[in-house]
């Protein structure tokens, strides 16, 4: 009597999981993420948030000083 060949579902499912994970990681690296200002910049520069942001509480649109700070790699000249 002939034995039935084992079905390789386990190997195929691991392969599918690996491909799915790789695709998910690739998508996550391609999705642009907006930069977020942090209070650490205020501590680093000694300036209030309003020095770089139009909104004096920080966040949102940048002033001319904020644009220069950003263009300089988040460092004061």
PQR file of N, CA, C, O and H, with PARSE charges and radii, in Angstrom:
ATOM      1  N   UNK A   1       0.816  -1.164   0.000 -0.4000 1.5000
ATOM      2  CA  UNK A   1       0.000   0.000   0.000 -0.0000 2.0000
ATOM      3  C   UNK A   1       0.884   1.260   0.000  0.5500 1.7000
ATOM      4  O   UNK A   1       1.899   1.313   0.695 -0.5500 1.4000
ATOM      5  N   UNK A   2       0.493   2.258  -0.776 -0.4000 1.5000
ATOM      6  CA  UNK A   2       1.268   3.499  -0.854 -0.0000 2.0000
ATOM      7  C   UNK A   2       0.883   4.465   0.252  0.5500 1.7000
ATOM      8  O   UNK A   2      -0.289   4.602   0.603 -0.5500 1.4000
ATOM      9  H   UNK A   2      -0.331   2.215  -1.340  0.4000 1.0000
ATOM     10  N   UNK A   3       1.872   5.116   0.781 -0.4000 1.5000
ATOM     11  CA  UNK A   3       1.607   6.136   1.794 -0.0000 2.0000
ATOM     12  C   UNK A   3       1.260   7.452   1.105  0.5500 1.7000
ATOM     13  O   UNK A   3       1.791   7.774   0.043 -0.5500 1.4000
ATOM     14  H   UNK A   3       2.824   5.005   0.496  0.4000 1.0000
ATOM     15  N   UNK A   4       0.386   8.179   1.712 -0.4000 1.5000
ATOM     16  CA  UNK A   4       0.027   9.492   1.181 -0.0000 2.0000
ATOM     17  C   UNK A   4       1.162  10.476   1.473  0.5500 1.7000
ATOM     18  O   UNK A   4       1.807  10.412   2.520 -0.5500 1.4000
ATOM     19  H   UNK A   4      -0.046   7.918   2.575  0.4000 1.0000
ATOM     20  N   UNK A   5       1.385  11.368   0.543 -0.4000 1.5000
ATOM     21  CA  UNK A   5       2.404  12.394   0.736 -0.0000 2.0000
ATOM     22  C   UNK A   5       1.904  13.423   1.757  0.5500 1.7000
ATOM     23  O   UNK A   5       0.749  13.844   1.687 -0.5500 1.4000
ATOM     24  H   UNK A   5       0.862  11.420  -0.307  0.4000 1.0000
ATOM     25  N   UNK A   6       2.754  13.831   2.698 -0.4000 1.5000
ATOM     26  CA  UNK A   6       2.322  14.838   3.665 -0.0000 2.0000
ATOM     27  C   UNK A   6       2.110  16.184   2.971  0.5500 1.7000
ATOM     28  O   UNK A   6       2.845  16.544   2.050 -0.5500 1.4000
ATOM     29  H   UNK A   6       3.692  13.489   2.754  0.4000 1.0000
ATOM     30  N   UNK A   7       1.138  16.889   3.408 -0.4000 1.5000
ATOM     31  CA  UNK A   7       0.847  18.206   2.846 -0.0000 2.0000
ATOM     32  C   UNK A   7       1.682  19.231   3.597  0.5500 1.7000
ATOM     33  O   UNK A   7       1.734  19.213   4.827 -0.5500 1.4000
ATOM     34  H   UNK A   7       0.542  16.596   4.155  0.4000 1.0000
ATOM     35  N   UNK A   8       2.328  20.115   2.871 -0.4000 1.5000
ATOM     36  CA  UNK A   8       3.261  21.073   3.477 -0.0000 2.0000
ATOM     37  C   UNK A   8       2.592  22.415   3.771  0.5500 1.7000
ATOM     38  O   UNK A   8       3.079  23.460   3.338 -0.5500 1.4000
ATOM     39  H   UNK A   8       2.286  20.130   1.872  0.4000 1.0000
ATOM     40  N   UNK A   9       1.486  22.389   4.501 -0.4000 1.5000
ATOM     41  CA  UNK A   9       0.817  23.639   4.844 -0.0000 2.0000
ATOM     42  C   UNK A   9       1.636  24.474   5.814  0.5500 1.7000
ATOM     43  O   UNK A   9       1.627  25.702   5.742 -0.5500 1.4000
ATOM     44  H   UNK A   9       1.090  21.541   4.853  0.4000 1.0000
ATOM     45  N   UNK A  10       2.335  23.820   6.711 -0.4000 1.5000
ATOM     46  CA  UNK A  10       3.087  24.549   7.723 -0.0000 2.0000
ATOM     47  C   UNK A  10       4.160  25.412   7.073  0.5500 1.7000
ATOM     48  O   UNK A  10       4.275  26.595   7.393 -0.5500 1.4000
ATOM     49  H   UNK A  10       2.342  22.822   6.769  0.4000 1.0000
ATOM     50  N   UNK A  11       4.937  24.845   6.177 -0.4000 1.5000
ATOM     51  CA  UNK A  11       5.978  25.609   5.502 -0.0000 2.0000
ATOM     52  C   UNK A  11       5.425  26.747   4.681  0.5500 1.7000
ATOM     53  O   UNK A  11       5.989  27.841   4.662 -0.5500 1.4000
ATOM     54  H   UNK A  11       4.843  23.884   5.918  0.4000 1.0000
ATOM     55  N   UNK A  12       4.330  26.495   4.006 -0.4000 1.5000
ATOM     56  CA  UNK A  12       3.722  27.538   3.182 -0.0000 2.0000
ATOM     57  C   UNK A  12       3.139  28.650   4.041  0.5500 1.7000
ATOM     58  O   UNK A  12       3.191  29.819   3.659 -0.5500 1.4000
ATOM     59  H   UNK A  12       3.872  25.606   4.021  0.4000 1.0000
ATOM     60  N   UNK A  13       2.587  28.303   5.192 -0.4000 1.5000
ATOM     61  CA  UNK A  13       2.009  29.342   6.038 -0.0000 2.0000
ATOM     62  C   UNK A  13       3.109  30.218   6.633  0.5500 1.7000
ATOM     63  O   UNK A  13       2.925  31.429   6.760 -0.5500 1.4000
ATOM     64  H   UNK A  13       2.545  27.353   5.503  0.4000 1.0000
ATOM     65  N   UNK A  14       4.257  29.628   7.004 -0.4000 1.5000
ATOM     66  CA  UNK A  14       5.370  30.437   7.500 -0.0000 2.0000
ATOM     67  C   UNK A  14       5.887  31.365   6.407  0.5500 1.7000
ATOM     68  O   UNK A  14       6.249  32.511   6.673 -0.5500 1.4000
ATOM     69  H   UNK A  14       4.407  28.644   6.902  0.4000 1.0000
ATOM     70  N   UNK A  15       5.916  30.871   5.198 -0.4000 1.5000
ATOM     71  CA  UNK A  15       6.359  31.692   4.067 -0.0000 2.0000
ATOM     72  C   UNK A  15       5.396  32.855   3.864  0.5500 1.7000
ATOM     73  O   UNK A  15       5.824  33.990   3.652 -0.5500 1.4000
ATOM     74  H   UNK A  15       5.622  29.940   4.981  0.4000 1.0000
ATOM     75  N   UNK A  16       4.099  32.578   3.930 -0.4000 1.5000
ATOM     76  CA  UNK A  16       3.093  33.634   3.757 -0.0000 2.0000
ATOM     77  C   UNK A  16       3.202  34.678   4.866  0.5500 1.7000
ATOM     78  O   UNK A  16       3.071  35.876   4.614 -0.5500 1.4000
ATOM     79  H   UNK A  16       3.751  31.657   4.102  0.4000 1.0000
ATOM     80  N   UNK A  17       3.439  34.221   6.080 -0.4000 1.5000
ATOM     81  CA  UNK A  17       3.590  35.153   7.200 -0.0000 2.0000
ATOM     82  C   UNK A  17       4.834  36.015   7.001  0.5500 1.7000
ATOM     83  O   UNK A  17       4.802  37.222   7.240 -0.5500 1.4000
ATOM     84  H   UNK A  17       3.545  33.248   6.285  0.4000 1.0000
ATOM     85  N   UNK A  18       5.922  35.396   6.565 -0.4000 1.5000
ATOM     86  CA  UNK A  18       7.164  36.144   6.346 -0.0000 2.0000
ATOM     87  C   UNK A  18       6.990  37.188   5.248  0.5500 1.7000
ATOM     88  O   UNK A  18       7.460  38.317   5.382 -0.5500 1.4000
ATOM     89  H   UNK A  18       5.948  34.415   6.371  0.4000 1.0000
ATOM     90  N   UNK A  19       6.318  36.813   4.168 -0.4000 1.5000
ATOM     91  CA  UNK A  19       6.079  37.770   3.076 -0.0000 2.0000
ATOM     92  C   UNK A  19       5.181  38.895   3.550  0.5500 1.7000
ATOM     93  O   UNK A  19       5.439  40.061   3.249 -0.5500 1.4000
ATOM     94  H   UNK A  19       5.936  35.896   4.059  0.4000 1.0000
ATOM     95  N   UNK A  20       4.123  38.563   4.294 -0.4000 1.5000
ATOM     96  CA  UNK A  20       3.214  39.588   4.808 -0.0000 2.0000
ATOM     97  C   UNK A  20       3.941  40.554   5.733  0.5500 1.7000
ATOM     98  O   UNK A  20       3.733  41.765   5.659 -0.5500 1.4000
ATOM     99  H   UNK A  20       3.913  37.616   4.539  0.4000 1.0000
ATOM    100  N   UNK A  21       4.786  40.025   6.597 -0.4000 1.5000
ATOM    101  CA  UNK A  21       5.535  40.878   7.521 -0.0000 2.0000
ATOM    102  C   UNK A  21       6.488  41.794   6.761  0.5500 1.7000
ATOM    103  O   UNK A  21       6.607  42.977   7.079 -0.5500 1.4000
ATOM    104  H   UNK A  21       4.955  39.041   6.657  0.4000 1.0000
ATOM    105  N   UNK A  22       7.158  41.250   5.767 -0.4000 1.5000
ATOM    106  CA  UNK A  22       8.086  42.052   4.970 -0.0000 2.0000
ATOM    107  C   UNK A  22       7.346  43.175   4.242  0.5500 1.7000
ATOM    108  O   UNK A  22       7.828  44.305   4.169 -0.5500 1.4000
ATOM    109  H   UNK A  22       7.062  40.288   5.508  0.4000 1.0000
ATOM    110  N   UNK A  23       6.192  42.854   3.715 -0.4000 1.5000
ATOM    111  CA  UNK A  23       5.400  43.873   3.013 -0.0000 2.0000
ATOM    112  C   UNK A  23       4.933  44.943   3.992  0.5500 1.7000
ATOM    113  O   UNK A  23       4.964  46.130   3.667 -0.5500 1.4000
ATOM    114  H   UNK A  23       5.800  41.936   3.774  0.4000 1.0000
ATOM    115  N   UNK A  24       4.502  44.542   5.183 -0.4000 1.5000
ATOM    116  CA  UNK A  24       4.046  45.504   6.178 -0.0000 2.0000
ATOM    117  C   UNK A  24       5.189  46.421   6.604  0.5500 1.7000
ATOM    118  O   UNK A  24       4.995  47.629   6.735 -0.5500 1.4000
ATOM    119  H   UNK A  24       4.477  43.578   5.447  0.4000 1.0000
ATOM    120  N   UNK A  25       6.367  45.865   6.818 -0.4000 1.5000
ATOM    121  CA  UNK A  25       7.515  46.691   7.195 -0.0000 2.0000
ATOM    122  C   UNK A  25       7.889  47.647   6.081  0.5500 1.7000
ATOM    123  O   UNK A  25       8.243  48.797   6.343 -0.5500 1.4000
ATOM    124  H   UNK A  25       6.525  44.883   6.712  0.4000 1.0000
ATOM    125  N   UNK A  26       7.816  47.191   4.849 -0.4000 1.5000
ATOM    126  CA  UNK A  26       8.137  48.047   3.715 -0.0000 2.0000
ATOM    127  C   UNK A  26       7.150  49.205   3.629  0.5500 1.7000
ATOM    128  O   UNK A  26       7.549  50.344   3.388 -0.5500 1.4000
ATOM    129  H   UNK A  26       7.528  46.257   4.636  0.4000 1.0000
ATOM    130  N   UNK A  27       5.879  48.923   3.823 -0.4000 1.5000
ATOM    131  CA  UNK A  27       4.871  49.977   3.773 -0.0000 2.0000
ATOM    132  C   UNK A  27       5.099  50.974   4.892  0.5500 1.7000
ATOM    133  O   UNK A  27       4.954  52.179   4.684 -0.5500 1.4000
ATOM    134  H   UNK A  27       5.555  47.998   4.019  0.4000 1.0000
ATOM    135  N   UNK A  28       5.454  50.491   6.081 -0.4000 1.5000
ATOM    136  CA  UNK A  28       5.677  51.394   7.205 -0.0000 2.0000
ATOM    137  C   UNK A  28       6.856  52.323   6.949  0.5500 1.7000
ATOM    138  O   UNK A  28       6.846  53.463   7.415 -0.5500 1.4000
ATOM    139  H   UNK A  28       5.571  49.513   6.250  0.4000 1.0000
ATOM    140  N   UNK A  29       7.865  51.869   6.224 -0.4000 1.5000
ATOM    141  CA  UNK A  29       9.016  52.728   5.969 -0.0000 2.0000
ATOM    142  C   UNK A  29       8.748  53.722   4.855  0.5500 1.7000
ATOM    143  O   UNK A  29       9.465  54.716   4.738 -0.5500 1.4000
ATOM    144  H   UNK A  29       7.872  50.943   5.846  0.4000 1.0000
ATOM    145  N   UNK A  30       7.740  53.484   4.038 -0.4000 1.5000
ATOM    146  CA  UNK A  30       7.436  54.381   2.932 -0.0000 2.0000
ATOM    147  C   UNK A  30       6.404  55.439   3.291  0.5500 1.7000
ATOM    148  O   UNK A  30       6.245  56.416   2.559 -0.5500 1.4000
ATOM    149  H   UNK A  30       7.158  52.677   4.133  0.4000 1.0000
ATOM    150  N   UNK A  31       5.704  55.265   4.400 -0.4000 1.5000
ATOM    151  CA  UNK A  31       4.682  56.218   4.795 -0.0000 2.0000
ATOM    152  C   UNK A  31       5.370  57.412   5.442  0.5500 1.7000
ATOM    153  O   UNK A  31       6.065  57.258   6.447 -0.5500 1.4000
ATOM    154  H   UNK A  31       5.834  54.472   4.995  0.4000 1.0000
ATOM    155  N   UNK A  32       5.183  58.602   4.877 -0.4000 1.5000
ATOM    156  CA  UNK A  32       5.829  59.762   5.467 -0.0000 2.0000
ATOM    157  C   UNK A  32       5.232  60.099   6.828  0.5500 1.7000
ATOM    158  O   UNK A  32       4.021  60.003   7.029 -0.5500 1.4000
ATOM    159  H   UNK A  32       4.619  58.728   4.061  0.4000 1.0000
ATOM    160  N   UNK A  33       6.074  60.485   7.735 -0.4000 1.5000
ATOM    161  CA  UNK A  33       5.639  60.877   9.060 -0.0000 2.0000
ATOM    162  C   UNK A  33       6.051  62.325   9.262  0.5500 1.7000
ATOM    163  O   UNK A  33       7.206  62.687   9.039 -0.5500 1.4000
ATOM    164  H   UNK A  33       7.058  60.563   7.572  0.4000 1.0000
ATOM    165  N   UNK A  34       5.111  63.141   9.680 -0.4000 1.5000
ATOM    166  CA  UNK A  34       5.453  64.543   9.869 -0.0000 2.0000
ATOM    167  C   UNK A  34       6.354  64.692  11.087  0.5500 1.7000
ATOM    168  O   UNK A  34       6.221  63.971  12.076 -0.5500 1.4000
ATOM    169  H   UNK A  34       4.173  62.846   9.861  0.4000 1.0000
ATOM    170  N   UNK A  35       7.259  65.629  10.990 -0.4000 1.5000
ATOM    171  CA  UNK A  35       8.165  65.888  12.102 -0.0000 2.0000
ATOM    172  C   UNK A  35       7.384  66.532  13.238  0.5500 1.7000
ATOM    173  O   UNK A  35       6.437  67.283  13.003 -0.5500 1.4000
ATOM    174  H   UNK A  35       7.367  66.215  10.187  0.4000 1.0000
ATOM    175  N   UNK A  36       7.776  66.243  14.438 -0.4000 1.5000
ATOM    176  CA  UNK A  36       7.098  66.812  15.588 -0.0000 2.0000
ATOM    177  C   UNK A  36       8.112  67.583  16.419  0.5500 1.7000
ATOM    178  O   UNK A  36       9.190  67.085  16.745 -0.5500 1.4000
ATOM    179  H   UNK A  36       8.545  65.633  14.629  0.4000 1.0000
ATOM    180  N   UNK A  37       7.741  68.797  16.747 -0.4000 1.5000
ATOM    181  CA  UNK A  37       8.596  69.591  17.614 -0.0000 2.0000
ATOM    182  C   UNK A  37       8.491  69.035  19.023  0.5500 1.7000
ATOM    183  O   UNK A  37       7.473  68.454  19.399 -0.5500 1.4000
ATOM    184  H   UNK A  37       6.866  69.202  16.482  0.4000 1.0000
ATOM    185  N   UNK A  38       9.525  69.212  19.777 -0.4000 1.5000
ATOM    186  CA  UNK A  38       9.515  68.712  21.145 -0.0000 2.0000
ATOM    187  C   UNK A  38       9.954  69.821  22.094  0.5500 1.7000
ATOM    188  O   UNK A  38      10.704  70.718  21.708 -0.5500 1.4000
ATOM    189  H   UNK A  38      10.352  69.683  19.472  0.4000 1.0000
ATOM    190  N   UNK A  39       9.490  69.754  23.318 -0.4000 1.5000
ATOM    191  CA  UNK A  39       9.967  70.732  24.298 -0.0000 2.0000
ATOM    192  C   UNK A  39      11.478  70.655  24.501  0.5500 1.7000
ATOM    193  O   UNK A  39      12.085  71.579  25.043 -0.5500 1.4000
ATOM    194  H   UNK A  39       8.881  69.026  23.631  0.4000 1.0000
ATOM    195  N   UNK A  40      12.080  69.554  24.065 -0.4000 1.5000
ATOM    196  CA  UNK A  40      13.536  69.428  24.191 -0.0000 2.0000
ATOM    197  C   UNK A  40      14.248  70.510  23.394  0.5500 1.7000
ATOM    198  O   UNK A  40      15.315  70.970  23.800 -0.5500 1.4000
ATOM    199  H   UNK A  40      11.587  68.803  23.624  0.4000 1.0000
ATOM    200  N   UNK A  41      13.676  70.925  22.263 -0.4000 1.5000
ATOM    201  CA  UNK A  41      14.302  71.996  21.486 -0.0000 2.0000
ATOM    202  C   UNK A  41      14.319  73.285  22.300  0.5500 1.7000
ATOM    203  O   UNK A  41      15.288  74.042  22.250 -0.5500 1.4000
ATOM    204  H   UNK A  41      12.810  70.551  21.933  0.4000 1.0000
ATOM    205  N   UNK A  42      13.264  73.527  23.037 -0.4000 1.5000
ATOM    206  CA  UNK A  42      13.214  74.712  23.879 -0.0000 2.0000
ATOM    207  C   UNK A  42      14.297  74.644  24.947  0.5500 1.7000
ATOM    208  O   UNK A  42      14.971  75.636  25.224 -0.5500 1.4000
ATOM    209  H   UNK A  42      12.477  72.912  23.077  0.4000 1.0000
ATOM    210  N   UNK A  43      14.456  73.470  25.543 -0.4000 1.5000
ATOM    211  CA  UNK A  43      15.504  73.294  26.546 -0.0000 2.0000
ATOM    212  C   UNK A  43      16.893  73.389  25.948  0.5500 1.7000
ATOM    213  O   UNK A  43      17.817  73.899  26.581 -0.5500 1.4000
ATOM    214  H   UNK A  43      13.908  72.664  25.318  0.4000 1.0000
ATOM    215  N   UNK A  44      17.039  72.896  24.722 -0.4000 1.5000
ATOM    216  CA  UNK A  44      18.328  72.911  24.030 -0.0000 2.0000
ATOM    217  C   UNK A  44      18.748  74.333  23.677  0.5500 1.7000
ATOM    218  O   UNK A  44      19.918  74.698  23.801 -0.5500 1.4000
ATOM    219  H   UNK A  44      16.288  72.482  24.208  0.4000 1.0000
ATOM    220  N   UNK A  45      17.770  75.135  23.234 -0.4000 1.5000
ATOM    221  CA  UNK A  45      18.087  76.477  22.747 -0.0000 2.0000
ATOM    222  C   UNK A  45      17.910  77.564  23.792  0.5500 1.7000
ATOM    223  O   UNK A  45      18.468  78.653  23.663 -0.5500 1.4000
ATOM    224  H   UNK A  45      16.821  74.839  23.134  0.4000 1.0000
ATOM    225  N   UNK A  46      17.127  77.268  24.835 -0.4000 1.5000
ATOM    226  CA  UNK A  46      16.839  78.291  25.834 -0.0000 2.0000
ATOM    227  C   UNK A  46      15.769  79.267  25.380  0.5500 1.7000
ATOM    228  O   UNK A  46      15.516  80.268  26.051 -0.5500 1.4000
ATOM    229  H   UNK A  46      16.673  76.383  24.940  0.4000 1.0000
ATOM    230  N   UNK A  47      15.143  78.988  24.254 -0.4000 1.5000
ATOM    231  CA  UNK A  47      14.118  79.859  23.696 -0.0000 2.0000
ATOM    232  C   UNK A  47      12.731  79.294  23.990  0.5500 1.7000
ATOM    233  O   UNK A  47      12.573  78.078  24.106 -0.5500 1.4000
ATOM    234  H   UNK A  47      15.348  78.176  23.709  0.4000 1.0000
ATOM    235  N   UNK A  48      11.731  80.153  24.111 -0.4000 1.5000
ATOM    236  CA  UNK A  48      10.363  79.651  24.260 -0.0000 2.0000
ATOM    237  C   UNK A  48       9.877  79.067  22.927  0.5500 1.7000
ATOM    238  O   UNK A  48      10.430  79.383  21.874 -0.5500 1.4000
ATOM    239  H   UNK A  48      11.859  81.140  24.017  0.4000 1.0000
ATOM    240  N   UNK A  49       8.851  78.222  22.971 -0.4000 1.5000
ATOM    241  CA  UNK A  49       8.317  77.598  21.752 -0.0000 2.0000
ATOM    242  C   UNK A  49       7.919  78.643  20.715  0.5500 1.7000
ATOM    243  O   UNK A  49       8.079  78.431  19.513 -0.5500 1.4000
ATOM    244  H   UNK A  49       8.401  77.965  23.826  0.4000 1.0000
ATOM    245  N   UNK A  50       7.394  79.786  21.195 -0.4000 1.5000
ATOM    246  CA  UNK A  50       6.955  80.844  20.295 -0.0000 2.0000
ATOM    247  C   UNK A  50       8.076  81.499  19.509  0.5500 1.7000
ATOM    248  O   UNK A  50       7.808  82.264  18.583 -0.5500 1.4000
ATOM    249  H   UNK A  50       7.264  79.958  22.172  0.4000 1.0000
ATOM    250  N   UNK A  51       9.315  81.223  19.852 -0.4000 1.5000
ATOM    251  CA  UNK A  51      10.426  81.779  19.078 -0.0000 2.0000
ATOM    252  C   UNK A  51      10.490  81.146  17.700  0.5500 1.7000
ATOM    253  O   UNK A  51      10.909  81.785  16.735 -0.5500 1.4000
ATOM    254  H   UNK A  51       9.533  80.601  20.604  0.4000 1.0000
ATOM    255  N   UNK A  52      10.077  79.895  17.608 -0.4000 1.5000
ATOM    256  CA  UNK A  52      10.138  79.189  16.330 -0.0000 2.0000
ATOM    257  C   UNK A  52       8.758  78.940  15.719  0.5500 1.7000
ATOM    258  O   UNK A  52       8.650  78.696  14.517 -0.5500 1.4000
ATOM    259  H   UNK A  52       9.737  79.375  18.392  0.4000 1.0000
ATOM    260  N   UNK A  53       7.714  79.000  16.531 -0.4000 1.5000
ATOM    261  CA  UNK A  53       6.369  78.683  16.059 -0.0000 2.0000
ATOM    262  C   UNK A  53       5.477  79.913  16.078  0.5500 1.7000
ATOM    263  O   UNK A  53       5.581  80.766  16.959 -0.5500 1.4000
ATOM    264  H   UNK A  53       7.802  79.198  17.507  0.4000 1.0000
ATOM    265  N   UNK A  54       4.593  79.986  15.080 -0.4000 1.5000
ATOM    266  CA  UNK A  54       3.612  81.070  15.014 -0.0000 2.0000
ATOM    267  C   UNK A  54       2.722  80.996  16.247  0.5500 1.7000
ATOM    268  O   UNK A  54       2.447  82.016  16.879 -0.5500 1.4000
ATOM    269  H   UNK A  54       4.508  79.293  14.364  0.4000 1.0000
ATOM    270  N   UNK A  55       2.273  79.797  16.590 -0.4000 1.5000
ATOM    271  CA  UNK A  55       1.499  79.580  17.805 -0.0000 2.0000
ATOM    272  C   UNK A  55       2.471  79.634  18.983  0.5500 1.7000
ATOM    273  O   UNK A  55       3.398  78.828  19.062 -0.5500 1.4000
ATOM    274  H   UNK A  55       2.497  78.968  16.077  0.4000 1.0000
ATOM    275  N   UNK A  56       2.264  80.568  19.884 -0.4000 1.5000
ATOM    276  CA  UNK A  56       3.200  80.763  20.998 -0.0000 2.0000
ATOM    277  C   UNK A  56       3.307  79.543  21.911  0.5500 1.7000
ATOM    278  O   UNK A  56       4.285  79.402  22.646 -0.5500 1.4000
ATOM    279  H   UNK A  56       1.511  81.223  19.820  0.4000 1.0000
ATOM    280  N   UNK A  57       2.296  78.652  21.868 -0.4000 1.5000
ATOM    281  CA  UNK A  57       2.337  77.431  22.675 -0.0000 2.0000
ATOM    282  C   UNK A  57       3.170  76.352  21.999  0.5500 1.7000
ATOM    283  O   UNK A  57       3.451  75.318  22.605 -0.5500 1.4000
ATOM    284  H   UNK A  57       1.502  78.766  21.271  0.4000 1.0000
ATOM    285  N   UNK A  58       3.566  76.579  20.756 -0.4000 1.5000
ATOM    286  CA  UNK A  58       4.369  75.605  20.014 -0.0000 2.0000
ATOM    287  C   UNK A  58       3.519  74.765  19.087  0.5500 1.7000
ATOM    288  O   UNK A  58       2.292  74.756  19.189 -0.5500 1.4000
ATOM    289  H   UNK A  58       3.338  77.419  20.264  0.4000 1.0000
ATOM    290  N   UNK A  59       4.174  74.060  18.183 -0.4000 1.5000
ATOM    291  CA  UNK A  59       3.484  73.218  17.205 -0.0000 2.0000
ATOM    292  C   UNK A  59       2.934  74.038  16.053  0.5500 1.7000
ATOM    293  O   UNK A  59       2.701  75.240  16.184 -0.5500 1.4000
ATOM    294  H   UNK A  59       5.171  74.067  18.100  0.4000 1.0000
ATOM    295  N   UNK A  60       2.730  73.384  14.935 -0.4000 1.5000
ATOM    296  CA  UNK A  60       2.142  74.058  13.779 -0.0000 2.0000
ATOM    297  C   UNK A  60       3.159  74.813  12.947  0.5500 1.7000
ATOM    298  O   UNK A  60       4.330  74.445  12.862 -0.5500 1.4000
ATOM    299  H   UNK A  60       2.918  72.408  14.828  0.4000 1.0000
ATOM    300  N   UNK A  61       2.676  75.873  12.343 -0.4000 1.5000
ATOM    301  CA  UNK A  61       3.483  76.660  11.409 -0.0000 2.0000
ATOM    302  C   UNK A  61       4.695  77.279  12.098  0.5500 1.7000
ATOM    303  O   UNK A  61       4.652  77.650  13.271 -0.5500 1.4000
ATOM    304  H   UNK A  61       1.725  76.173  12.412  0.4000 1.0000
ATOM    305  N   UNK A  62       5.775  77.377  11.330 -0.4000 1.5000
ATOM    306  CA  UNK A  62       7.025  77.934  11.849 -0.0000 2.0000
ATOM    307  C   UNK A  62       7.193  79.390  11.453  0.5500 1.7000
ATOM    308  O   UNK A  62       6.719  79.827  10.404 -0.5500 1.4000
ATOM    309  H   UNK A  62       5.810  77.075  10.377  0.4000 1.0000
ATOM    310  N   UNK A  63       7.873  80.128  12.309 -0.4000 1.5000
ATOM    311  CA  UNK A  63       8.260  81.497  11.989 -0.0000 2.0000
ATOM    312  C   UNK A  63       9.512  81.434  11.111  0.5500 1.7000
ATOM    313  O   UNK A  63      10.009  80.347  10.814 -0.5500 1.4000
ATOM    314  H   UNK A  63       8.258  79.773  13.161  0.4000 1.0000
ATOM    315  N   UNK A  64      10.014  82.579  10.704 -0.4000 1.5000
ATOM    316  CA  UNK A  64      11.251  82.617   9.919 -0.0000 2.0000
ATOM    317  C   UNK A  64      12.408  82.022  10.718  0.5500 1.7000
ATOM    318  O   UNK A  64      13.244  81.305  10.169 -0.5500 1.4000
ATOM    319  H   UNK A  64       9.610  83.462  10.946  0.4000 1.0000
ATOM    320  N   UNK A  65      12.451  82.320  12.006 -0.4000 1.5000
ATOM    321  CA  UNK A  65      13.497  81.762  12.879 -0.0000 2.0000
ATOM    322  C   UNK A  65      13.363  80.242  12.935  0.5500 1.7000
ATOM    323  O   UNK A  65      14.363  79.527  12.869 -0.5500 1.4000
ATOM    324  H   UNK A  65      11.771  82.903  12.452  0.4000 1.0000
ATOM    325  N   UNK A  66      12.134  79.748  13.057 -0.4000 1.5000
ATOM    326  CA  UNK A  66      11.893  78.306  13.101 -0.0000 2.0000
ATOM    327  C   UNK A  66      12.300  77.604  11.819  0.5500 1.7000
ATOM    328  O   UNK A  66      12.841  76.499  11.851 -0.5500 1.4000
ATOM    329  H   UNK A  66      11.321  80.329  13.111  0.4000 1.0000
ATOM    330  N   UNK A  67      12.037  78.251  10.685 -0.4000 1.5000
ATOM    331  CA  UNK A  67      12.437  77.679   9.395 -0.0000 2.0000
ATOM    332  C   UNK A  67      13.960  77.589   9.289  0.5500 1.7000
ATOM    333  O   UNK A  67      14.497  76.601   8.789 -0.5500 1.4000
ATOM    334  H   UNK A  67      11.597  79.149  10.659  0.4000 1.0000
ATOM    335  N   UNK A  68      14.641  78.617   9.760 -0.4000 1.5000
ATOM    336  CA  UNK A  68      16.107  78.599   9.733 -0.0000 2.0000
ATOM    337  C   UNK A  68      16.655  77.518  10.661  0.5500 1.7000
ATOM    338  O   UNK A  68      17.607  76.819  10.314 -0.5500 1.4000
ATOM    339  H   UNK A  68      14.205  79.420  10.166  0.4000 1.0000
ATOM    340  N   UNK A  69      16.053  77.384  11.836 -0.4000 1.5000
ATOM    341  CA  UNK A  69      16.458  76.356  12.797 -0.0000 2.0000
ATOM    342  C   UNK A  69      16.284  74.978  12.187  0.5500 1.7000
ATOM    343  O   UNK A  69      17.171  74.132  12.308 -0.5500 1.4000
ATOM    344  H   UNK A  69      15.279  77.952  12.118  0.4000 1.0000
ATOM    345  N   UNK A  70      15.172  74.743  11.544 -0.4000 1.5000
ATOM    346  CA  UNK A  70      14.885  73.468  10.885 -0.0000 2.0000
ATOM    347  C   UNK A  70      15.892  73.197   9.764  0.5500 1.7000
ATOM    348  O   UNK A  70      16.431  72.096   9.656 -0.5500 1.4000
ATOM    349  H   UNK A  70      14.452  75.430  11.446  0.4000 1.0000
ATOM    350  N   UNK A  71      16.140  74.215   8.929 -0.4000 1.5000
ATOM    351  CA  UNK A  71      17.065  74.063   7.796 -0.0000 2.0000
ATOM    352  C   UNK A  71      18.499  73.806   8.260  0.5500 1.7000
ATOM    353  O   UNK A  71      19.296  73.222   7.525 -0.5500 1.4000
ATOM    354  H   UNK A  71      15.702  75.110   9.016  0.4000 1.0000
ATOM    355  N   UNK A  72      18.828  74.240   9.477 -0.4000 1.5000
ATOM    356  CA  UNK A  72      20.178  74.061  10.010 -0.0000 2.0000
ATOM    357  C   UNK A  72      20.298  72.760  10.808  0.5500 1.7000
ATOM    358  O   UNK A  72      21.217  72.614  11.614 -0.5500 1.4000
ATOM    359  H   UNK A  72      18.182  74.714  10.074  0.4000 1.0000
ATOM    360  N   UNK A  73      19.383  71.822  10.592 -0.4000 1.5000
ATOM    361  CA  UNK A  73      19.467  70.541  11.304 -0.0000 2.0000
ATOM    362  C   UNK A  73      19.066  70.640  12.759  0.5500 1.7000
ATOM    363  O   UNK A  73      19.573  69.901  13.603 -0.5500 1.4000
ATOM    364  H   UNK A  73      18.637  71.941   9.937  0.4000 1.0000
ATOM    365  N   UNK A  74      18.138  71.569  13.058 -0.4000 1.5000
ATOM    366  CA  UNK A  74      17.650  71.782  14.423 -0.0000 2.0000
ATOM    367  C   UNK A  74      18.772  72.195  15.379  0.5500 1.7000
ATOM    368  O   UNK A  74      18.853  71.740  16.520 -0.5500 1.4000
ATOM    369  H   UNK A  74      17.726  72.169  12.372  0.4000 1.0000
ATOM    370  N   UNK A  75      19.621  73.065  14.870 -0.4000 1.5000
ATOM    371  CA  UNK A  75      20.725  73.622  15.680 -0.0000 2.0000
ATOM    372  C   UNK A  75      20.740  75.123  15.495  0.5500 1.7000
ATOM    373  O   UNK A  75      20.455  75.639  14.414 -0.5500 1.4000
ATOM    374  H   UNK A  75      19.555  73.435  13.943  0.4000 1.0000
ATOM    375  N   UNK A  76      21.078  75.815  16.572 -0.4000 1.5000
ATOM    376  CA  UNK A  76      21.233  77.264  16.476 -0.0000 2.0000
ATOM    377  C   UNK A  76      22.589  77.557  15.866  0.5500 1.7000
ATOM    378  O   UNK A  76      23.537  76.803  16.084 -0.5500 1.4000
ATOM    379  H   UNK A  76      21.309  75.396  17.450  0.4000 1.0000
ATOM    380  N   UNK A  77      22.699  78.621  15.117 -0.4000 1.5000
ATOM    381  CA  UNK A  77      23.980  78.971  14.480 -0.0000 2.0000
ATOM    382  C   UNK A  77      24.927  79.587  15.472  0.5500 1.7000
ATOM    383  O   UNK A  77      26.050  79.943  15.115 -0.5500 1.4000
ATOM    384  H   UNK A  77      21.929  79.234  14.940  0.4000 1.0000
TER
END
